[in-house]
Amino acid sequence: MTADDKYLTKNDLALLMESYQNMFLMHKNILDQQSDMSDDLKKIIDTQNEIVKGQSTDLNEIGKIVNTLDSLSSKLEKTYDSLDTTEGKLIEKIDQHNVELVKFAGSITNKVYLAWVGSATVILGLIGLFLKLS
């Protein structure tokens, strides 16, 4: 080894300083990229927060809709039961009216038969009277 090999030369120091400068620039670039990524991540977090707020509002509105639908379902069930009861009552009344109509029709039929028999008796009596007189 020569004496020059033991010591750093001016070129060696320049190369060493350039290496430090390159390492410094590389770390600065990495730091800038990480800073940009951090800013982008903050924007993504803000966007996600807005989405979550919107979803929370939507969830509350959906909850209100579900409650309203439950209330309407309950009212419709009560209405259906009421209509079912009313239908039963109407069927009973119609059946009663049908029975009364059949009774009324039967009494009219009996009266018509009685009127025919009475008319036939009167006509036969008149014919008999007419034949006796002639």
C-alpha angles and dihedrals in degrees: 000000000000126000090250091058092061095059133056115249128218090258091050091053091046090052091047092050091046088051090051089047091051091047090049091050091046091051090046091052091047090048091049091049091049089048090052090047090049090052090048090049090051089052090049090049091050090049091049090049090053090048091050091050090050091048090049090053090047091049091052091050091048089050090054090049091050091050091049091049090049090051092048091047090053091048091047090050090052090047091049091051090048091049090048090053091046090049090052091051092048091050090052091049092047090050090050091049091048090053090048091047091051090049091047092047089048091051091049090049090050091049091049090050089048090049090050092048090047092046091047090050092050092046092047089047090050092047090049090047091047091049092049092049095048 
